[in-house]
Amino acid sequence: MKAAVLREVGKPLAIEDVKINKPGPHEVLIRTVAAGVCHSDLHFVEGAYPYPLPAVLGHESAGVVEQVGSEVRTVKPGDHVITCLSAFCGHCEHCLTGHMSRCVSPETKRQQGEEPRLARDDGSMNQFLNLSSFAEQMLIHEHACVAIRKDMPLDRAALIGCSVTTGVGAVIHTSNVRPGETVAVIGCGGVGLAAINGAAIAGAGRIIAIDMQGSKLNLAKQFGATDVVNAKDGDPVKQVMDLTGGGVHHSFEAIGLKATAEQAFKMLARGGTANIIGMIPVGVNIELHGADFLGEKRIQGSIMGSNRFPVDMPRFVDFYMSGKLKLDEMISRRIKLDQVNEAFDELKRGELARSVIMFDA
């Protein structure tokens, strides 16, 4: 099969022929239909997060099940599915207490000594984040995908696999935004727009979108932002404080920078919660004013929106089909696999919310 491979940090992905194995007892072989080009992939391309190479990148995808292993009970051939990088075992402490996105059990991967899921004639090939979506097929654990209704367009469904689940989930699960509360979202890329949309669905009374690109702020209004703040116009913390008269109940940092993470905490009202959903590079520390904690302010992380994706993703599909979840507006353009490096260049320039690779195109 054709796949986009990262062989060296900082270098473009190469389109190569990669071998894919057959499903083991709890594995599913999927024909990839669509894969979003997410900023998280770019972090690994640029080396902000280390990963064993070579690897087939991609982690935001949807497709059609082709084969299933002997023990698979959750999906069947012909099912339309959304994948999720936070594969879960189902019986560890995290899973049993309802925190499936925290599961780190090795059971969802092939063990040492087993044939790898992906390979090349000249050596091994690493699977990326349990998925490797930039490929014509995916071989994954059954608990890394969920079946959805077949009238859902798969290019839009792919976005639910990462940006939507991360952004909406951070709002409704990690921070538990309540109706009428005030929200600020820093960064209006795919994840930030999803957080804005999630805040609107949750009934937030005021949703403040913060970015440096006017076009993204205009897009944020379509996703439910009631106010916009352009960081180029001055200190965004002061602008938010002036707008709200004292700060927000919930802030969401969706970029992954030291400065914006610190701003997310500074713009809180007393009792507020800052949620870091952007990927801050390895080795970077953030600094907070200790006295601010006397105001019962909190800061916390969120991994994949604290999801229970087998339940969440079909519901998000229903939200889209009923007009509540905005996905059409998030897709900037549809591309072919060999255009993936162009999409990364556009992400670096901050031009697009999301490019989606179409494998049937």
Contacts in CASP RR format, 6 or more apart in sequence:
PFRMAT RR
TARGET T0000
AUTHOR 0000-0000-0000
METHOD contacts of the structure
MODEL  1
MKAAVLREVGKPLAIEDVKINKPGPHEVLIRTVAAGVCHSDLHFVEGAYP
YPLPAVLGHESAGVVEQVGSEVRTVKPGDHVITCLSAFCGHCEHCLTGHM
SRCVSPETKRQQGEEPRLARDDGSMNQFLNLSSFAEQMLIHEHACVAIRK
DMPLDRAALIGCSVTTGVGAVIHTSNVRPGETVAVIGCGGVGLAAINGAA
IAGAGRIIAIDMQGSKLNLAKQFGATDVVNAKDGDPVKQVMDLTGGGVHH
SFEAIGLKATAEQAFKMLARGGTANIIGMIPVGVNIELHGADFLGEKRIQ
GSIMGSNRFPVDMPRFVDFYMSGKLKLDEMISRRIKLDQVNEAFDELKRG
ELARSVIMFDA
1 17 0 8 1.000
1 18 0 8 1.000
1 19 0 8 1.000
1 20 0 8 1.000
1 135 0 8 1.000
1 136 0 8 1.000
1 137 0 8 1.000
2 15 0 8 1.000
2 16 0 8 1.000
2 17 0 8 1.000
2 18 0 8 1.000
2 135 0 8 1.000
2 136 0 8 1.000
2 337 0 8 1.000
3 15 0 8 1.000
3 16 0 8 1.000
3 17 0 8 1.000
3 18 0 8 1.000
3 56 0 8 1.000
3 118 0 8 1.000
3 132 0 8 1.000
3 134 0 8 1.000
3 135 0 8 1.000
3 136 0 8 1.000
4 13 0 8 1.000
4 14 0 8 1.000
4 15 0 8 1.000
4 16 0 8 1.000
4 56 0 8 1.000
4 57 0 8 1.000
4 58 0 8 1.000
4 134 0 8 1.000
4 135 0 8 1.000
4 337 0 8 1.000
4 340 0 8 1.000
5 13 0 8 1.000
5 14 0 8 1.000
5 15 0 8 1.000
5 16 0 8 1.000
5 18 0 8 1.000
5 54 0 8 1.000
5 55 0 8 1.000
5 56 0 8 1.000
5 57 0 8 1.000
5 125 0 8 1.000
6 13 0 8 1.000
6 44 0 8 1.000
6 45 0 8 1.000
6 51 0 8 1.000
6 53 0 8 1.000
6 54 0 8 1.000
6 55 0 8 1.000
6 56 0 8 1.000
6 57 0 8 1.000
7 14 0 8 1.000
7 53 0 8 1.000
7 54 0 8 1.000
8 53 0 8 1.000
9 45 0 8 1.000
9 46 0 8 1.000
9 47 0 8 1.000
9 53 0 8 1.000
10 45 0 8 1.000
10 46 0 8 1.000
10 47 0 8 1.000
12 341 0 8 1.000
12 344 0 8 1.000
13 45 0 8 1.000
13 57 0 8 1.000
13 134 0 8 1.000
13 340 0 8 1.000
13 341 0 8 1.000
13 344 0 8 1.000
15 337 0 8 1.000
15 338 0 8 1.000
16 120 0 8 1.000
17 120 0 8 1.000
18 56 0 8 1.000
18 118 0 8 1.000
18 119 0 8 1.000
18 120 0 8 1.000
18 125 0 8 1.000
18 135 0 8 1.000
19 118 0 8 1.000
19 119 0 8 1.000
19 120 0 8 1.000
19 121 0 8 1.000
19 125 0 8 1.000
20 29 0 8 1.000
20 117 0 8 1.000
20 118 0 8 1.000
20 135 0 8 1.000
20 137 0 8 1.000
20 139 0 8 1.000
21 115 0 8 1.000
21 116 0 8 1.000
21 117 0 8 1.000
21 118 0 8 1.000
21 119 0 8 1.000
21 139 0 8 1.000
22 29 0 8 1.000
22 67 0 8 1.000
22 139 0 8 1.000
23 29 0 8 1.000
23 67 0 8 1.000
23 68 0 8 1.000
23 69 0 8 1.000
23 72 0 8 1.000
23 139 0 8 1.000
24 69 0 8 1.000
24 70 0 8 1.000
25 69 0 8 1.000
25 70 0 8 1.000
25 71 0 8 1.000
25 72 0 8 1.000
26 69 0 8 1.000
26 71 0 8 1.000
26 72 0 8 1.000
26 141 0 8 1.000
26 142 0 8 1.000
26 143 0 8 1.000
27 68 0 8 1.000
27 69 0 8 1.000
27 72 0 8 1.000
27 117 0 8 1.000
27 139 0 8 1.000
27 140 0 8 1.000
27 141 0 8 1.000
27 142 0 8 1.000
28 65 0 8 1.000
28 67 0 8 1.000
28 68 0 8 1.000
28 69 0 8 1.000
28 72 0 8 1.000
28 75 0 8 1.000
28 81 0 8 1.000
28 139 0 8 1.000
28 140 0 8 1.000
28 141 0 8 1.000
28 142 0 8 1.000
28 144 0 8 1.000
28 145 0 8 1.000
29 65 0 8 1.000
29 66 0 8 1.000
29 67 0 8 1.000
29 68 0 8 1.000
29 137 0 8 1.000
29 138 0 8 1.000
29 139 0 8 1.000
30 63 0 8 1.000
30 64 0 8 1.000
30 65 0 8 1.000
30 66 0 8 1.000
30 81 0 8 1.000
30 83 0 8 1.000
30 137 0 8 1.000
30 138 0 8 1.000
30 139 0 8 1.000
30 140 0 8 1.000
30 145 0 8 1.000
31 63 0 8 1.000
31 64 0 8 1.000
31 65 0 8 1.000
31 66 0 8 1.000
31 136 0 8 1.000
31 137 0 8 1.000
31 359 0 8 1.000
32 61 0 8 1.000
32 63 0 8 1.000
32 133 0 8 1.000
32 135 0 8 1.000
32 136 0 8 1.000
32 137 0 8 1.000
32 138 0 8 1.000
32 359 0 8 1.000
33 62 0 8 1.000
33 63 0 8 1.000
33 64 0 8 1.000
33 154 0 8 1.000
33 155 0 8 1.000
33 158 0 8 1.000
33 358 0 8 1.000
33 359 0 8 1.000
33 360 0 8 1.000
34 61 0 8 1.000
34 62 0 8 1.000
34 63 0 8 1.000
34 154 0 8 1.000
34 155 0 8 1.000
34 157 0 8 1.000
34 158 0 8 1.000
34 356 0 8 1.000
34 357 0 8 1.000
34 358 0 8 1.000
34 359 0 8 1.000
35 58 0 8 1.000
35 60 0 8 1.000
35 61 0 8 1.000
35 133 0 8 1.000
35 134 0 8 1.000
35 158 0 8 1.000
35 356 0 8 1.000
35 357 0 8 1.000
35 359 0 8 1.000
36 58 0 8 1.000
36 60 0 8 1.000
36 61 0 8 1.000
36 133 0 8 1.000
36 158 0 8 1.000
36 159 0 8 1.000
36 162 0 8 1.000
36 354 0 8 1.000
36 355 0 8 1.000
36 356 0 8 1.000
36 357 0 8 1.000
37 58 0 8 1.000
37 60 0 8 1.000
37 335 0 8 1.000
37 340 0 8 1.000
37 343 0 8 1.000
37 344 0 8 1.000
37 347 0 8 1.000
37 354 0 8 1.000
37 355 0 8 1.000
37 356 0 8 1.000
37 357 0 8 1.000
38 58 0 8 1.000
38 59 0 8 1.000
38 60 0 8 1.000
38 162 0 8 1.000
38 163 0 8 1.000
38 354 0 8 1.000
39 189 0 8 1.000
39 190 0 8 1.000
39 191 0 8 1.000
39 347 0 8 1.000
40 59 0 8 1.000
40 162 0 8 1.000
40 279 0 8 1.000
41 57 0 8 1.000
41 58 0 8 1.000
41 59 0 8 1.000
41 344 0 8 1.000
42 344 0 8 1.000
42 347 0 8 1.000
42 348 0 8 1.000
43 49 0 8 1.000
43 279 0 8 1.000
43 281 0 8 1.000
44 51 0 8 1.000
44 55 0 8 1.000
44 57 0 8 1.000
44 128 0 8 1.000
45 57 0 8 1.000
45 344 0 8 1.000
48 279 0 8 1.000
48 281 0 8 1.000
48 282 0 8 1.000
49 279 0 8 1.000
49 281 0 8 1.000
49 282 0 8 1.000
50 282 0 8 1.000
51 126 0 8 1.000
51 128 0 8 1.000
52 126 0 8 1.000
53 126 0 8 1.000
54 120 0 8 1.000
54 125 0 8 1.000
54 126 0 8 1.000
55 125 0 8 1.000
55 126 0 8 1.000
55 127 0 8 1.000
55 128 0 8 1.000
55 132 0 8 1.000
56 118 0 8 1.000
56 125 0 8 1.000
56 126 0 8 1.000
56 127 0 8 1.000
56 128 0 8 1.000
56 132 0 8 1.000
56 134 0 8 1.000
56 135 0 8 1.000
57 128 0 8 1.000
57 132 0 8 1.000
57 133 0 8 1.000
57 134 0 8 1.000
58 128 0 8 1.000
58 129 0 8 1.000
58 131 0 8 1.000
58 132 0 8 1.000
58 133 0 8 1.000
58 134 0 8 1.000
59 83 0 8 1.000
59 85 0 8 1.000
59 128 0 8 1.000
59 129 0 8 1.000
59 130 0 8 1.000
59 131 0 8 1.000
59 132 0 8 1.000
59 133 0 8 1.000
59 162 0 8 1.000
60 83 0 8 1.000
60 133 0 8 1.000
60 158 0 8 1.000
60 159 0 8 1.000
60 161 0 8 1.000
60 162 0 8 1.000
60 163 0 8 1.000
61 82 0 8 1.000
61 83 0 8 1.000
61 131 0 8 1.000
61 133 0 8 1.000
61 138 0 8 1.000
61 158 0 8 1.000
61 161 0 8 1.000
62 80 0 8 1.000
62 81 0 8 1.000
62 82 0 8 1.000
62 83 0 8 1.000
62 148 0 8 1.000
62 154 0 8 1.000
62 155 0 8 1.000
62 157 0 8 1.000
62 158 0 8 1.000
62 160 0 8 1.000
62 161 0 8 1.000
63 80 0 8 1.000
63 81 0 8 1.000
63 82 0 8 1.000
63 83 0 8 1.000
63 154 0 8 1.000
63 157 0 8 1.000
63 158 0 8 1.000
64 78 0 8 1.000
64 79 0 8 1.000
64 80 0 8 1.000
64 81 0 8 1.000
64 154 0 8 1.000
65 75 0 8 1.000
65 76 0 8 1.000
65 77 0 8 1.000
65 78 0 8 1.000
65 79 0 8 1.000
65 80 0 8 1.000
65 81 0 8 1.000
65 145 0 8 1.000
65 147 0 8 1.000
66 77 0 8 1.000
66 78 0 8 1.000
66 137 0 8 1.000
67 77 0 8 1.000
68 75 0 8 1.000
68 76 0 8 1.000
68 77 0 8 1.000
68 142 0 8 1.000
69 142 0 8 1.000
72 142 0 8 1.000
73 142 0 8 1.000
74 142 0 8 1.000
74 143 0 8 1.000
74 145 0 8 1.000
74 146 0 8 1.000
74 147 0 8 1.000
74 310 0 8 1.000
75 81 0 8 1.000
75 142 0 8 1.000
75 145 0 8 1.000
75 146 0 8 1.000
75 147 0 8 1.000
79 147 0 8 1.000
80 147 0 8 1.000
80 148 0 8 1.000
80 149 0 8 1.000
80 150 0 8 1.000
80 152 0 8 1.000
80 154 0 8 1.000
80 157 0 8 1.000
81 145 0 8 1.000
81 146 0 8 1.000
81 147 0 8 1.000
81 148 0 8 1.000
82 145 0 8 1.000
82 146 0 8 1.000
82 148 0 8 1.000
82 157 0 8 1.000
82 158 0 8 1.000
82 160 0 8 1.000
82 161 0 8 1.000
82 309 0 8 1.000
82 313 0 8 1.000
82 317 0 8 1.000
83 131 0 8 1.000
83 133 0 8 1.000
83 138 0 8 1.000
83 140 0 8 1.000
83 144 0 8 1.000
83 145 0 8 1.000
83 161 0 8 1.000
84 144 0 8 1.000
84 145 0 8 1.000
84 146 0 8 1.000
84 161 0 8 1.000
84 165 0 8 1.000
84 304 0 8 1.000
84 307 0 8 1.000
84 309 0 8 1.000
84 313 0 8 1.000
85 129 0 8 1.000
85 130 0 8 1.000
85 131 0 8 1.000
85 144 0 8 1.000
85 161 0 8 1.000
85 162 0 8 1.000
85 304 0 8 1.000
86 100 0 8 1.000
86 101 0 8 1.000
86 103 0 8 1.000
86 130 0 8 1.000
86 303 0 8 1.000
86 304 0 8 1.000
86 307 0 8 1.000
86 309 0 8 1.000
87 103 0 8 1.000
87 108 0 8 1.000
87 130 0 8 1.000
87 140 0 8 1.000
87 141 0 8 1.000
87 143 0 8 1.000
87 144 0 8 1.000
88 94 0 8 1.000
88 95 0 8 1.000
88 100 0 8 1.000
88 101 0 8 1.000
88 103 0 8 1.000
88 105 0 8 1.000
88 108 0 8 1.000
88 143 0 8 1.000
89 95 0 8 1.000
89 103 0 8 1.000
89 105 0 8 1.000
89 107 0 8 1.000
89 108 0 8 1.000
89 143 0 8 1.000
90 96 0 8 1.000
90 100 0 8 1.000
90 103 0 8 1.000
90 105 0 8 1.000
90 143 0 8 1.000
92 103 0 8 1.000
92 105 0 8 1.000
94 100 0 8 1.000
94 102 0 8 1.000
94 103 0 8 1.000
94 104 0 8 1.000
95 103 0 8 1.000
95 105 0 8 1.000
98 308 0 8 1.000
99 306 0 8 1.000
100 307 0 8 1.000
100 308 0 8 1.000
100 309 0 8 1.000
101 303 0 8 1.000
101 304 0 8 1.000
101 305 0 8 1.000
101 306 0 8 1.000
101 307 0 8 1.000
101 308 0 8 1.000
101 309 0 8 1.000
102 303 0 8 1.000
107 141 0 8 1.000
108 130 0 8 1.000
108 141 0 8 1.000
108 143 0 8 1.000
108 144 0 8 1.000
109 127 0 8 1.000
109 130 0 8 1.000
109 141 0 8 1.000
110 116 0 8 1.000
110 117 0 8 1.000
116 124 0 8 1.000
116 125 0 8 1.000
116 127 0 8 1.000
117 127 0 8 1.000
117 139 0 8 1.000
117 140 0 8 1.000
118 124 0 8 1.000
118 125 0 8 1.000
118 126 0 8 1.000
118 127 0 8 1.000
118 132 0 8 1.000
118 139 0 8 1.000
119 125 0 8 1.000
127 139 0 8 1.000
130 140 0 8 1.000
130 141 0 8 1.000
130 144 0 8 1.000
131 138 0 8 1.000
131 140 0 8 1.000
131 144 0 8 1.000
132 138 0 8 1.000
134 337 0 8 1.000
134 340 0 8 1.000
134 357 0 8 1.000
136 337 0 8 1.000
136 359 0 8 1.000
143 310 0 8 1.000
146 309 0 8 1.000
146 310 0 8 1.000
146 313 0 8 1.000
146 314 0 8 1.000
147 314 0 8 1.000
148 157 0 8 1.000
148 313 0 8 1.000
148 314 0 8 1.000
148 317 0 8 1.000
149 314 0 8 1.000
149 317 0 8 1.000
149 318 0 8 1.000
149 321 0 8 1.000
151 321 0 8 1.000
152 317 0 8 1.000
152 320 0 8 1.000
152 321 0 8 1.000
155 331 0 8 1.000
155 334 0 8 1.000
155 356 0 8 1.000
155 358 0 8 1.000
156 320 0 8 1.000
156 327 0 8 1.000
156 328 0 8 1.000
156 331 0 8 1.000
157 317 0 8 1.000
158 356 0 8 1.000
159 190 0 8 1.000
159 194 0 8 1.000
159 327 0 8 1.000
159 330 0 8 1.000
159 331 0 8 1.000
159 354 0 8 1.000
159 356 0 8 1.000
160 313 0 8 1.000
160 316 0 8 1.000
160 317 0 8 1.000
160 320 0 8 1.000
160 327 0 8 1.000
161 309 0 8 1.000
161 313 0 8 1.000
162 191 0 8 1.000
162 304 0 8 1.000
163 189 0 8 1.000
163 190 0 8 1.000
163 191 0 8 1.000
163 192 0 8 1.000
163 193 0 8 1.000
163 194 0 8 1.000
163 330 0 8 1.000
163 354 0 8 1.000
164 194 0 8 1.000
164 197 0 8 1.000
164 316 0 8 1.000
164 325 0 8 1.000
164 327 0 8 1.000
165 304 0 8 1.000
165 305 0 8 1.000
165 307 0 8 1.000
165 309 0 8 1.000
165 312 0 8 1.000
165 313 0 8 1.000
165 316 0 8 1.000
166 191 0 8 1.000
166 194 0 8 1.000
166 277 0 8 1.000
166 302 0 8 1.000
166 304 0 8 1.000
166 305 0 8 1.000
167 191 0 8 1.000
167 192 0 8 1.000
167 194 0 8 1.000
167 195 0 8 1.000
167 198 0 8 1.000
167 252 0 8 1.000
167 254 0 8 1.000
167 277 0 8 1.000
167 305 0 8 1.000
168 194 0 8 1.000
168 195 0 8 1.000
168 197 0 8 1.000
168 198 0 8 1.000
168 201 0 8 1.000
168 305 0 8 1.000
168 316 0 8 1.000
168 325 0 8 1.000
169 198 0 8 1.000
169 302 0 8 1.000
169 305 0 8 1.000
169 306 0 8 1.000
169 307 0 8 1.000
169 312 0 8 1.000
170 195 0 8 1.000
170 252 0 8 1.000
170 275 0 8 1.000
170 277 0 8 1.000
170 302 0 8 1.000
170 305 0 8 1.000
170 306 0 8 1.000
171 177 0 8 1.000
171 183 0 8 1.000
171 195 0 8 1.000
171 198 0 8 1.000
171 199 0 8 1.000
171 202 0 8 1.000
171 204 0 8 1.000
171 250 0 8 1.000
171 252 0 8 1.000
172 198 0 8 1.000
172 201 0 8 1.000
172 202 0 8 1.000
173 302 0 8 1.000
173 305 0 8 1.000
173 306 0 8 1.000
173 307 0 8 1.000
173 308 0 8 1.000
174 275 0 8 1.000
174 277 0 8 1.000
174 300 0 8 1.000
174 301 0 8 1.000
174 302 0 8 1.000
174 305 0 8 1.000
174 306 0 8 1.000
175 250 0 8 1.000
175 252 0 8 1.000
175 273 0 8 1.000
175 275 0 8 1.000
175 300 0 8 1.000
175 302 0 8 1.000
177 183 0 8 1.000
177 198 0 8 1.000
177 199 0 8 1.000
177 202 0 8 1.000
177 203 0 8 1.000
177 204 0 8 1.000
177 249 0 8 1.000
177 250 0 8 1.000
178 202 0 8 1.000
179 202 0 8 1.000
179 203 0 8 1.000
179 204 0 8 1.000
179 205 0 8 1.000
180 203 0 8 1.000
180 204 0 8 1.000
180 205 0 8 1.000
180 206 0 8 1.000
181 204 0 8 1.000
181 205 0 8 1.000
181 249 0 8 1.000
181 250 0 8 1.000
182 204 0 8 1.000
182 205 0 8 1.000
182 206 0 8 1.000
182 207 0 8 1.000
182 208 0 8 1.000
182 244 0 8 1.000
182 247 0 8 1.000
182 248 0 8 1.000
182 249 0 8 1.000
182 250 0 8 1.000
182 269 0 8 1.000
183 195 0 8 1.000
183 196 0 8 1.000
183 199 0 8 1.000
183 204 0 8 1.000
183 205 0 8 1.000
183 206 0 8 1.000
183 207 0 8 1.000
183 208 0 8 1.000
183 248 0 8 1.000
183 249 0 8 1.000
183 250 0 8 1.000
183 251 0 8 1.000
183 252 0 8 1.000
184 207 0 8 1.000
184 208 0 8 1.000
184 210 0 8 1.000
184 240 0 8 1.000
184 248 0 8 1.000
184 250 0 8 1.000
184 251 0 8 1.000
184 252 0 8 1.000
184 264 0 8 1.000
184 267 0 8 1.000
185 192 0 8 1.000
185 195 0 8 1.000
185 196 0 8 1.000
185 199 0 8 1.000
185 207 0 8 1.000
185 208 0 8 1.000
185 209 0 8 1.000
185 210 0 8 1.000
185 220 0 8 1.000
185 225 0 8 1.000
185 251 0 8 1.000
185 252 0 8 1.000
185 254 0 8 1.000
186 210 0 8 1.000
186 211 0 8 1.000
186 236 0 8 1.000
186 251 0 8 1.000
186 252 0 8 1.000
186 253 0 8 1.000
186 254 0 8 1.000
186 255 0 8 1.000
186 260 0 8 1.000
186 263 0 8 1.000
186 264 0 8 1.000
187 209 0 8 1.000
187 210 0 8 1.000
187 211 0 8 1.000
187 216 0 8 1.000
187 253 0 8 1.000
187 254 0 8 1.000
187 255 0 8 1.000
187 260 0 8 1.000
188 196 0 8 1.000
188 209 0 8 1.000
188 210 0 8 1.000
188 211 0 8 1.000
188 213 0 8 1.000
188 216 0 8 1.000
188 217 0 8 1.000
188 219 0 8 1.000
188 220 0 8 1.000
188 254 0 8 1.000
188 353 0 8 1.000
189 211 0 8 1.000
189 216 0 8 1.000
189 254 0 8 1.000
189 353 0 8 1.000
189 354 0 8 1.000
190 254 0 8 1.000
190 330 0 8 1.000
190 353 0 8 1.000
190 354 0 8 1.000
191 254 0 8 1.000
191 277 0 8 1.000
191 278 0 8 1.000
192 252 0 8 1.000
192 254 0 8 1.000
192 277 0 8 1.000
193 219 0 8 1.000
193 220 0 8 1.000
193 223 0 8 1.000
193 326 0 8 1.000
193 330 0 8 1.000
193 353 0 8 1.000
194 223 0 8 1.000
194 330 0 8 1.000
195 252 0 8 1.000
195 254 0 8 1.000
195 277 0 8 1.000
196 207 0 8 1.000
196 209 0 8 1.000
196 220 0 8 1.000
196 223 0 8 1.000
196 224 0 8 1.000
196 225 0 8 1.000
197 223 0 8 1.000
197 224 0 8 1.000
197 325 0 8 1.000
197 326 0 8 1.000
199 207 0 8 1.000
199 224 0 8 1.000
199 250 0 8 1.000
200 207 0 8 1.000
200 223 0 8 1.000
200 224 0 8 1.000
201 319 0 8 1.000
201 324 0 8 1.000
201 325 0 8 1.000
204 250 0 8 1.000
205 226 0 8 1.000
206 226 0 8 1.000
206 227 0 8 1.000
206 244 0 8 1.000
206 248 0 8 1.000
207 224 0 8 1.000
207 225 0 8 1.000
207 226 0 8 1.000
207 227 0 8 1.000
208 225 0 8 1.000
208 226 0 8 1.000
208 227 0 8 1.000
208 228 0 8 1.000
208 229 0 8 1.000
208 240 0 8 1.000
208 243 0 8 1.000
208 244 0 8 1.000
208 248 0 8 1.000
209 217 0 8 1.000
209 220 0 8 1.000
209 221 0 8 1.000
209 225 0 8 1.000
209 227 0 8 1.000
209 228 0 8 1.000
209 229 0 8 1.000
210 228 0 8 1.000
210 229 0 8 1.000
210 231 0 8 1.000
210 236 0 8 1.000
210 240 0 8 1.000
211 217 0 8 1.000
211 220 0 8 1.000
211 228 0 8 1.000
211 230 0 8 1.000
211 231 0 8 1.000
212 230 0 8 1.000
212 231 0 8 1.000
212 232 0 8 1.000
213 350 0 8 1.000
214 228 0 8 1.000
214 230 0 8 1.000
216 353 0 8 1.000
217 225 0 8 1.000
217 228 0 8 1.000
217 229 0 8 1.000
217 230 0 8 1.000
218 228 0 8 1.000
219 329 0 8 1.000
219 353 0 8 1.000
220 228 0 8 1.000
221 228 0 8 1.000
222 326 0 8 1.000
222 329 0 8 1.000
223 326 0 8 1.000
223 329 0 8 1.000
227 243 0 8 1.000
229 236 0 8 1.000
229 239 0 8 1.000
229 240 0 8 1.000
229 243 0 8 1.000
233 239 0 8 1.000
236 263 0 8 1.000
236 267 0 8 1.000
237 263 0 8 1.000
237 266 0 8 1.000
237 267 0 8 1.000
240 247 0 8 1.000
240 248 0 8 1.000
240 267 0 8 1.000
241 247 0 8 1.000
241 267 0 8 1.000
244 269 0 8 1.000
246 269 0 8 1.000
247 267 0 8 1.000
247 268 0 8 1.000
247 269 0 8 1.000
248 267 0 8 1.000
248 268 0 8 1.000
248 269 0 8 1.000
248 272 0 8 1.000
249 268 0 8 1.000
249 269 0 8 1.000
249 271 0 8 1.000
249 272 0 8 1.000
249 273 0 8 1.000
250 272 0 8 1.000
250 273 0 8 1.000
250 274 0 8 1.000
250 275 0 8 1.000
251 264 0 8 1.000
251 265 0 8 1.000
251 267 0 8 1.000
251 268 0 8 1.000
251 272 0 8 1.000
251 273 0 8 1.000
251 274 0 8 1.000
251 275 0 8 1.000
252 264 0 8 1.000
252 274 0 8 1.000
252 275 0 8 1.000
252 277 0 8 1.000
253 260 0 8 1.000
253 261 0 8 1.000
253 263 0 8 1.000
253 264 0 8 1.000
253 274 0 8 1.000
253 275 0 8 1.000
253 276 0 8 1.000
253 277 0 8 1.000
253 278 0 8 1.000
254 277 0 8 1.000
254 278 0 8 1.000
255 278 0 8 1.000
256 276 0 8 1.000
256 278 0 8 1.000
256 279 0 8 1.000
256 280 0 8 1.000
256 281 0 8 1.000
257 280 0 8 1.000
258 280 0 8 1.000
258 284 0 8 1.000
258 285 0 8 1.000
258 286 0 8 1.000
258 287 0 8 1.000
261 274 0 8 1.000
261 276 0 8 1.000
261 280 0 8 1.000
261 286 0 8 1.000
262 286 0 8 1.000
262 287 0 8 1.000
262 288 0 8 1.000
264 274 0 8 1.000
264 275 0 8 1.000
264 276 0 8 1.000
264 299 0 8 1.000
265 274 0 8 1.000
265 288 0 8 1.000
265 292 0 8 1.000
265 297 0 8 1.000
265 299 0 8 1.000
266 289 0 8 1.000
266 292 0 8 1.000
268 274 0 8 1.000
268 292 0 8 1.000
268 297 0 8 1.000
270 295 0 8 1.000
270 296 0 8 1.000
270 297 0 8 1.000
271 295 0 8 1.000
271 296 0 8 1.000
271 297 0 8 1.000
271 298 0 8 1.000
272 296 0 8 1.000
272 297 0 8 1.000
272 298 0 8 1.000
273 297 0 8 1.000
273 298 0 8 1.000
273 299 0 8 1.000
273 300 0 8 1.000
274 297 0 8 1.000
274 298 0 8 1.000
274 299 0 8 1.000
274 300 0 8 1.000
275 299 0 8 1.000
275 300 0 8 1.000
275 301 0 8 1.000
275 302 0 8 1.000
276 299 0 8 1.000
276 300 0 8 1.000
276 301 0 8 1.000
276 302 0 8 1.000
277 301 0 8 1.000
277 302 0 8 1.000
277 305 0 8 1.000
280 286 0 8 1.000
288 299 0 8 1.000
316 325 0 8 1.000
319 325 0 8 1.000
320 327 0 8 1.000
329 353 0 8 1.000
330 353 0 8 1.000
330 354 0 8 1.000
331 353 0 8 1.000
331 354 0 8 1.000
331 355 0 8 1.000
331 356 0 8 1.000
332 346 0 8 1.000
332 351 0 8 1.000
332 352 0 8 1.000
332 353 0 8 1.000
332 354 0 8 1.000
332 355 0 8 1.000
333 352 0 8 1.000
333 355 0 8 1.000
333 356 0 8 1.000
334 355 0 8 1.000
334 356 0 8 1.000
334 357 0 8 1.000
334 358 0 8 1.000
334 361 0 8 1.000
335 342 0 8 1.000
335 343 0 8 1.000
335 355 0 8 1.000
335 356 0 8 1.000
335 357 0 8 1.000
335 358 0 8 1.000
335 361 0 8 1.000
336 357 0 8 1.000
336 358 0 8 1.000
336 361 0 8 1.000
337 357 0 8 1.000
337 359 0 8 1.000
339 355 0 8 1.000
339 357 0 8 1.000
340 357 0 8 1.000
343 352 0 8 1.000
343 355 0 8 1.000
343 357 0 8 1.000
346 352 0 8 1.000
346 355 0 8 1.000
END
